[in-house]
Amino acid sequence: MREITDVASEIGIPVNEIEQYGRYMAKIPVELIDEERARKSNLILVTAITATKAGIGKTTASIGLALGLSKIGKKAVVALREPSLGPCFGMKGGAAGGGYAQVLPMEKINLHFTGDFHAVTSAHNMIAALLDNYLYQHQQEGFALKEIVWKRVLDVNDRSLRNIVTGLGPRTNGLPQESGFDITPASEIMAILCLATDIEDVKRRIGNITLGWTFDDKPFTVNDLGVSGAIAALLADAIKPNLVQTTEGTPAIVHGGPFANIAHGCNSVTATREAMTFGDYTITEAGFGADLGAEKFFNIKCRKSGLCPKLTVIVATLQGLKMHGDVPLEKITLPDAEGVRKGFANLDRHVRNMKGFGQTVLVVLNRFASDTQEEIALVEEHCRQTGVHFAVNDAYARGGDGAVELASKVVDIIEKYPSGPVVFTYPDEAGTAEKITAVAKGIYGAGSVSFSNRSLKKLERIKAAGMDRYPVCIAKTQYSFSQDPKRYGAPEGFDFEINDIVINSGAGMTVAIAGDIIRMPGLPKSPQALKIDIVDGQIDGLS
């Protein structure tokens, strides 16, 4: 690895401004963002078809594109999210790319990194503790809340903590009440960190967080506790993006980590703008399929920040296409041309949706060792017939050399066919139910949307509180356009069920919970933790 000071100076970041975390990681002050320079950068969004349980490889494709652009002499910076310990020790293992297309130091990035996740967890749980203390200390004055909506968070997959009871035991242990835990990436503090522009904006947003509701149905906020400054102090370092490098020394800014199935799934606005300030080409990634991360990237992140990509890349794999083409999961690594053809329906839905946002689209096929040239040719021909640009990414096996053709095509497309202004799925003035319906029908292909009694009451509360202006963040399964994780392909006409709604008044969005989605994952029967070890001082099993 290169010294992080060399990585910074190469793209014009003043070395005396960065805060080093050892030799290979550093934080960059948000004050270095230059809006005029950032506007000149070519922003590229990387998203994907609907994921398999092993993912589709967006991070590998994003890093590979940055490597390829550097190989052809372009000044490129990749901006990614930070991995969560939950999936790292649960289902997927590491989330820092793979093969010869990774961000480094991989072990540190996948584990504690610079402490941002711990800061978010601490800030969130500090609010919970201060709220409980406020209720305890003011009970003799007759103060109480009709409903408390602020839970706790932990960056571990722990199903046993989804629903808990606190305050048991002697009276001095506090007031007994029901609560629960979400995973840290679903925290509203994480959403605030990723949408805020600076620490003052963080403090303002924290103050607006709704913690509960009074008996006259008014929101009780962090400002009512009087502790927004104290909580912001815990995030003073976390607001600063993190500078690291790729396997070939290309600059990478890694910051923030919301999941796209239960949160908005994009890295921080500050990280993206920092990358755009210092790179002529900026590659950023949105989580899971384009129906999740990319939809939220446009309808939430771009709406709030004014960002506008020049190109959207949709990553696909032959294995993913076969899964959506009804090929049994145990056979998706085997040749199956008909399965690939049937899987095009899922790809085409995502392409249509991204074009609906005003985007020029490039389909990128992540090459696997089991792929046949005949099946790759099928995908290329389908893209040609449907009028979509196509390229192959071979960076996993070959690093930057395996992404030169991809990078050249990206440069050519941006020069000749750049995306237009972002077209949003719904206007700000639409009601919350109308916004949810617009996404469900327009993006997912639903025929109808039904709301539980609980969610209907929340909609009434949102309207009465004047919070209808917020964009919506729909939490649903990442494995299907629908709410059914086993409904592959491109289903249409289904009923989309909203079971609950969470108001994130600090982040400025409304989270709609669809189907059985849970914001605290559980561990699988054989978690990835069984494969992780430290041998002779080296951590193994994370990649």
C-alpha positions in Angstrom: 0.0 0.0 0.0 1.0 3.6 -0.6 1.3 6.0 2.3 -2.0 7.8 2.7 -0.2 11.2 2.4 0.9 10.2 -1.1 -2.6 9.2 -2.1 -3.9 12.5 -0.8 -1.3 14.7 -2.4 -1.7 13.0 -5.8 -5.2 14.3 -6.2 -4.6 17.7 -4.6 -5.7 17.2 -1.0 -3.4 19.2 1.2 -1.5 16.8 3.4 -1.4 19.2 6.3 -5.3 19.1 6.3 -5.8 15.4 6.7 -6.1 13.6 10.0 -4.2 10.3 9.8 -5.3 7.1 11.4 -2.0 5.3 11.0 -0.1 5.1 7.7 -3.0 4.1 5.4 -6.2 5.8 6.5 -7.1 9.4 7.1 -10.1 11.7 7.6 -10.7 14.7 5.3 -12.3 17.9 6.7 -15.6 18.8 5.0 -14.3 22.3 4.7 -12.2 21.2 1.7 -15.3 20.6 -0.4 -15.3 23.1 -3.3 -18.7 23.3 -4.9 -17.5 24.9 -8.1 -14.9 22.2 -8.6 -17.4 19.5 -7.7 -19.9 20.6 -10.3 -17.2 19.9 -13.0 -16.8 16.3 -12.0 -18.4 13.5 -13.9 -20.6 11.7 -11.3 -21.3 8.0 -12.1 -23.8 6.0 -10.1 -23.3 2.2 -9.8 -26.4 0.1 -9.0 -27.5 -3.5 -9.9 -30.2 -6.0 -10.8 -32.0 -7.6 -7.9 -29.4 -9.3 -5.8 -28.7 -13.0 -5.0 -27.8 -13.8 -1.4 -24.1 -13.5 -2.4 -24.7 -10.1 -4.0 -24.1 -9.0 -7.5 -20.7 -7.3 -7.1 -21.5 -3.5 -7.2 -18.6 -2.7 -5.0 -16.2 -4.7 -7.1 -17.5 -3.1 -10.3 -17.3 0.4 -8.7 -13.7 -0.1 -7.7 -12.9 -1.8 -11.0 -14.2 1.2 -12.9 -12.0 3.5 -10.8 -9.0 1.3 -11.6 -9.8 1.2 -15.3 -10.3 5.0 -15.4 -6.9 5.5 -13.7 -5.3 3.1 -16.2 -6.5 5.2 -19.2 -5.1 8.4 -17.5 -8.2 9.8 -15.9 -8.3 11.3 -12.4 -10.8 9.1 -10.7 -12.1 8.8 -7.1 -14.5 6.1 -5.9 -16.9 6.9 -3.0 -18.3 3.9 -1.1 -20.2 3.0 2.1 -18.5 1.6 5.1 -19.2 -2.1 5.9 -21.3 -3.2 8.9 -20.1 -5.8 11.3 -23.5 -7.5 11.1 -23.1 -8.9 7.5 -19.4 -9.2 7.9 -19.9 -11.8 10.7 -23.2 -12.9 9.4 -24.1 -13.7 5.8 -21.7 -12.1 3.4 -18.3 -11.6 5.0 -16.4 -8.5 4.0 -17.8 -5.6 1.9 -14.7 -4.0 0.6 -14.7 -5.4 -3.0 -13.0 -8.6 -4.0 -10.1 -10.1 -5.9 -7.9 -7.5 -7.5 -10.6 -4.8 -7.1 -10.7 -4.0 -3.3 -10.3 -1.0 -1.0 -7.4 -1.3 1.5 -6.6 -1.9 4.3 -9.5 -4.3 3.9 -9.4 -5.8 7.4 -9.5 -2.4 9.1 -12.2 -1.1 6.8 -14.4 -4.2 7.4 -13.9 -4.1 11.2 -13.6 -0.9 13.3 -12.1 1.4 10.6 -12.0 4.9 12.0 -14.8 4.4 14.5 -17.7 6.0 12.6 -20.1 3.1 13.3 -19.2 3.2 16.9 -19.8 6.9 17.1 -23.2 6.5 15.4 -24.1 3.7 17.8 -23.0 5.7 20.8 -24.8 8.9 19.8 -28.1 6.9 19.1 -28.0 5.1 22.4 -27.0 8.2 24.3 -30.2 9.8 23.2 -32.1 6.7 24.4 -30.4 6.9 27.8 -31.1 10.6 28.1 -34.7 10.2 27.1 -35.2 7.4 29.7 -33.5 9.6 32.4 -35.8 12.6 31.5 -38.9 10.4 31.9 -37.6 9.1 35.2 -36.6 12.4 36.6 -39.8 14.2 35.6 -42.4 11.6 36.5 -43.2 13.3 39.8 -44.2 16.4 37.9 -46.7 14.3 36.0 -44.8 14.2 32.7 -45.1 11.2 30.5 -45.3 10.3 26.8 -48.2 8.5 25.2 -45.8 6.7 22.9 -42.0 6.3 22.7 -40.7 5.6 19.2 -36.9 5.8 19.8 -35.4 2.4 20.0 -31.7 1.4 20.5 -29.2 0.2 18.0 -26.2 -2.2 17.8 -24.0 -3.1 14.8 -24.5 -6.8 15.3 -27.1 -9.2 13.9 -28.9 -10.1 17.1 -32.5 -11.3 16.7 -32.9 -11.7 20.5 -32.7 -7.9 20.9 -35.5 -7.1 18.4 -38.0 -6.7 21.2 -37.0 -6.1 24.9 -38.3 -4.8 28.2 -36.2 -2.2 30.0 -36.3 -0.8 33.5 -37.0 -4.1 35.4 -36.1 -4.4 39.0 -36.1 -1.7 41.7 -37.7 1.7 41.1 -34.2 3.2 40.8 -33.6 1.1 37.7 -36.0 3.4 35.7 -39.5 3.0 34.3 -40.4 -0.4 32.9 -41.2 -0.1 29.2 -41.1 -2.1 26.0 -38.3 -1.2 23.6 -36.0 -3.0 21.1 -32.9 -2.8 18.9 -32.4 -2.0 15.2 -29.0 -2.6 13.5 -26.8 0.5 13.5 -27.1 1.1 9.6 -30.9 1.6 10.2 -30.3 4.3 12.8 -31.7 7.7 12.0 -28.3 9.0 13.2 -26.7 7.1 10.3 -29.2 8.7 7.9 -28.4 12.1 9.3 -24.7 11.5 9.0 -25.1 10.6 5.4 -27.4 13.5 4.4 -25.9 16.4 6.4 -23.6 18.9 4.9 -21.5 19.8 8.1 -21.5 19.5 11.9 -23.9 22.4 12.3 -26.4 20.7 9.9 -25.9 17.5 12.0 -26.8 19.3 15.2 -29.9 20.9 13.6 -31.1 17.6 12.3 -30.5 15.8 15.6 -32.6 18.4 17.3 -35.5 17.7 15.0 -35.5 13.9 15.7 -38.9 12.7 17.0 -38.5 10.6 20.1 -42.1 10.1 21.0 -45.6 11.6 21.1 -47.3 13.5 23.9 -50.9 12.8 25.1 -52.1 15.7 22.9 -50.3 14.0 19.9 -47.5 16.5 19.5 -43.9 15.3 18.7 -41.4 15.2 21.5 -37.9 15.9 20.1 -34.3 15.9 21.0 -34.6 19.7 21.1 -37.1 19.2 23.9 -34.4 17.2 25.8 -32.0 20.1 25.2 -29.1 17.8 24.2 -28.6 18.2 20.4 -25.2 19.8 20.9 -24.0 17.0 23.2 -25.0 14.4 20.7 -23.4 16.3 17.8 -20.2 16.4 19.8 -20.1 12.6 19.6 -20.2 12.9 15.8 -17.6 15.6 15.4 -15.1 13.2 13.9 -17.6 10.9 12.3 -18.9 13.6 10.0 -15.5 13.7 8.2 -15.1 11.3 5.2 -12.4 8.7 5.3 -9.7 8.5 2.7 -8.2 5.1 1.8 -7.0 3.5 -1.4 -7.7 0.7 -3.9 -5.5 -2.3 -4.6 -3.7 -0.2 -7.3 -3.4 2.9 -5.1 -6.4 4.8 -6.6 -8.0 7.2 -4.0 -11.1 5.9 -2.4 -13.4 7.8 0.0 -15.4 5.5 2.3 -18.0 7.0 4.6 -21.4 6.2 6.1 -23.1 2.8 5.9 -27.0 2.7 5.7 -28.5 -0.5 4.3 -30.6 0.0 1.2 -33.3 -2.5 2.2 -34.0 -0.9 5.6 -32.5 2.6 5.1 -31.6 4.9 2.2 -28.5 2.9 1.2 -26.1 5.6 0.0 -22.8 6.9 1.2 -22.6 10.4 2.7 -23.3 13.5 0.7 -20.0 14.9 2.1 -18.0 11.9 0.8 -19.6 12.2 -2.7 -18.9 15.9 -2.8 -15.4 15.5 -1.5 -14.7 12.9 -4.2 -16.1 15.2 -6.8 -14.0 18.1 -5.5 -10.8 16.1 -6.1 -11.7 13.8 -9.0 -12.6 14.4 -12.6 -14.6 11.2 -12.5 -16.4 10.2 -9.3 -17.9 6.7 -8.9 -20.5 6.2 -6.2 -22.5 3.2 -5.3 -26.1 2.7 -4.0 -26.9 -0.5 -2.1 -28.7 -3.7 -3.3 -30.8 -3.5 -6.5 -31.8 -0.4 -8.4 -35.3 -0.6 -7.0 -33.8 0.0 -3.5 -30.5 2.0 -3.4 -30.8 3.7 -6.7 -34.4 4.7 -6.2 -33.5 6.3 -2.9 -30.3 7.8 -4.3 -32.5 9.8 -6.8 -35.6 10.4 -4.7 -33.9 11.2 -1.5 -30.1 11.9 -1.9 -30.3 13.8 -5.2 -33.5 15.6 -4.2 -31.9 16.9 -1.0 -28.4 17.6 -2.3 -28.8 18.6 -6.0 -26.5 15.8 -7.2 -27.0 14.7 -10.7 -25.1 11.7 -12.2 -23.8 11.8 -15.8 -24.3 8.0 -16.1 -25.9 5.1 -14.3 -24.3 1.7 -14.4 -26.4 -1.3 -13.7 -24.3 -4.3 -12.7 -25.5 -7.8 -13.6 -24.1 -11.3 -13.4 -25.0 -14.4 -15.4 -25.8 -16.2 -12.1 -28.2 -13.4 -11.1 -29.9 -13.5 -14.4 -30.3 -17.3 -14.2 -31.8 -17.0 -10.7 -34.4 -14.6 -12.0 -34.9 -16.9 -15.0 -36.2 -19.7 -12.6 -33.0 -21.7 -12.6 -32.6 -23.5 -9.2 -30.0 -21.8 -7.0 -27.8 -24.9 -6.9 -27.5 -24.8 -10.7 -26.9 -21.1 -11.5 -23.2 -21.6 -12.0 -23.9 -24.1 -14.8 -24.5 -23.0 -18.4 -28.2 -22.3 -19.1 -28.9 -20.0 -22.0 -32.7 -20.2 -21.6 -32.3 -19.2 -17.9 -30.3 -16.2 -18.9 -32.9 -15.1 -21.5 -35.7 -15.5 -19.0 -33.7 -13.4 -16.5 -33.7 -10.4 -18.9 -37.1 -9.4 -17.5 -35.5 -8.4 -14.2 -32.7 -6.5 -16.0 -35.1 -4.7 -18.3 -37.3 -3.5 -15.4 -34.3 -1.9 -13.8 -33.1 -0.3 -17.0 -36.6 1.1 -17.6 -36.7 2.5 -14.1 -33.3 4.2 -14.4 -34.2 5.7 -17.7 -37.3 7.0 -16.0 -35.1 9.0 -13.7 -33.6 10.7 -16.8 -30.5 8.5 -16.8 -28.3 7.2 -19.6 -27.7 3.5 -18.7 -24.7 1.2 -19.1 -25.2 -2.5 -18.3 -22.0 -4.0 -16.9 -21.6 -7.7 -16.6 -19.3 -8.9 -13.8 -17.4 -11.8 -15.2 -17.1 -15.0 -13.1 -14.8 -17.9 -13.8 -17.8 -20.1 -14.5 -19.2 -17.8 -17.2 -19.2 -18.9 -20.8 -18.5 -16.6 -23.8 -21.7 -17.8 -25.4 -23.8 -16.6 -22.5 -22.0 -13.3 -22.2 -22.7 -12.8 -25.9 -26.4 -13.4 -25.2 -26.4 -10.5 -22.7 -24.5 -8.2 -25.1 -26.9 -9.0 -27.9 -29.9 -8.4 -25.8 -28.6 -5.0 -24.7 -27.8 -4.1 -28.3 -31.4 -5.0 -29.4 -32.9 -3.0 -26.5 -30.7 0.0 -27.2 -28.7 -0.1 -24.0 -24.9 0.3 -23.7 -23.0 -2.8 -22.6 -19.5 -3.7 -21.2 -17.8 -6.5 -19.3 -16.0 -6.0 -16.0 -13.0 -8.3 -15.4 -11.4 -6.3 -12.6 -11.9 -9.1 -10.0 -9.4 -11.3 -11.8 -7.3 -8.7 -13.6 -7.5 -5.5 -11.7 -7.4 -2.2 -13.7 -6.3 -4.0 -16.9 -9.6 -6.0 -16.7 -11.6 -2.7 -16.7 -9.9 -0.6 -19.4 -12.5 -1.4 -22.0 -15.2 -0.6 -19.5 -13.6 2.7 -18.5 -13.1 3.8 -22.1 -16.7 3.1 -22.8 -17.8 5.1 -19.8 -15.8 8.1 -20.9 -17.2 7.9 -24.4 -20.8 7.6 -23.2 -20.5 10.6 -20.9 -19.0 12.7 -23.6 -21.6 11.8 -26.2 -24.8 10.8 -24.3 -24.7 12.3 -20.8 -27.8 11.9 -18.6 -30.2 14.7 -18.3 -31.6 16.4 -15.2 -33.0 14.0 -12.6 -36.7 13.2 -13.0 -38.2 12.4 -9.6 -40.9 9.7 -9.1 -43.1 12.1 -7.1 -43.3 15.8 -6.2 -42.5 17.1 -2.8 -46.1 18.3 -2.3 -47.6 14.9 -2.8 -49.0 13.1 0.4 -47.0 10.3 2.0 -49.4 7.6 0.9 -49.3 9.0 -2.6 -45.5 8.9 -2.6 -45.4 5.3 -1.4 -47.9 4.3 -4.0 -45.9 6.1 -6.8 -42.8 4.1 -5.9 -44.7 0.8 -5.4 -46.5 1.0 -8.7 -44.0 3.0 -10.8 -40.8 1.3 -9.7 -41.7 -2.1 -8.3 -44.6 -3.0 -10.6 -47.3 -3.3 -7.9 -50.9 -3.3 -8.9 -52.2 -1.9 -5.6 -50.9 -0.8 -2.2 -52.6 -1.7 1.1 -52.0 0.0 4.4 -52.3 -1.7 7.8 -54.4 0.0 10.5 -51.2 0.9 12.3 -49.7 2.5 9.2 -53.0 4.4 8.5 -52.9 5.9 11.9 -49.3 6.9 11.3 -50.3 8.6 8.0 -52.9 10.6 9.9 -50.3 11.7 12.4 -47.8 12.6 9.7 -50.4 14.8 8.0 -51.5 16.5 11.2 -47.8 17.2 12.2 -47.1 18.8 8.7 -44.6 16.1 7.8 -46.1 15.1 4.5 -43.3 17.0 2.7 -40.7 14.3 3.4 -39.6 11.9 0.7 -40.3 8.2 1.4 -37.8 5.5 2.2 -39.4 2.1 1.7 -38.0 -0.8 3.7 -38.5 -4.1 1.9 -36.8 -7.3 0.9 -33.7 -6.9 -1.4 -34.4 -10.2 -3.2 -37.5 -9.2 -5.2 -39.3 -6.2 -6.7 -42.2 -7.3 -4.5 -42.3 -7.8 -0.7 -42.0 -11.6 -1.2 -38.2 -12.5 -1.1 -38.9 -15.6 -3.2 -40.7 -13.9 -6.0 -37.9 -13.5 -8.5 -37.9 -12.0 -12.0 -40.1 -9.0 -12.7 -43.5 -9.6 -11.0 -46.4 -7.3 -11.8 -49.8 -6.5 -10.5 -49.2 -7.7 -6.9 -50.5 -6.0 -3.8 -47.8 -4.2 -1.9 -48.5 -4.2 1.9 -47.3 -1.4 4.2 -47.3 -2.7 7.8 -45.8 0.3 9.6 -44.3 3.8 9.1 -41.4 5.3 11.0 -41.0 9.1 11.0 -37.4 10.3 10.6 -38.0 14.0 11.1 -34.3 14.6 11.8 -33.1 12.9 8.6 -36.1 14.5 6.8 -37.7 11.3 5.4 -40.5 8.8 6.2 -39.6 5.1 6.4 -42.4 2.8 5.2 -42.0 -0.8 6.4 -43.3 -3.3 3.8 -44.2 -6.9 4.4 -42.2 -8.8 7.0 -38.9 -6.8 6.7 -37.1 -6.5 10.0 -34.6 -3.7 10.9 -32.5 -6.0 13.1 -31.3 -9.0 11.1 -30.6 -12.4 12.6 -27.6 -14.7 12.1 -27.8 -17.7 9.7 -27.3 -21.3 10.9 -23.6 -21.1 9.8 -22.5 -17.5 10.2 -19.4 -16.1 8.5 -17.9 -15.7 12.0 -17.1 -19.4 11.8 -14.6 -18.6 9.0 -13.0 -15.6 10.5 -9.7 -16.0 12.5 -6.5 -14.3 13.3 -3.4 -16.3 12.6 0.2 -15.1 13.1 -1.3 -11.6 13.5 -3.1 -11.7 10.2 -6.9 -11.6 10.0 -8.4 -14.2 7.7 -11.9 -15.0 6.4 -13.2 -11.4 5.8 -12.9 -11.3 2.0 
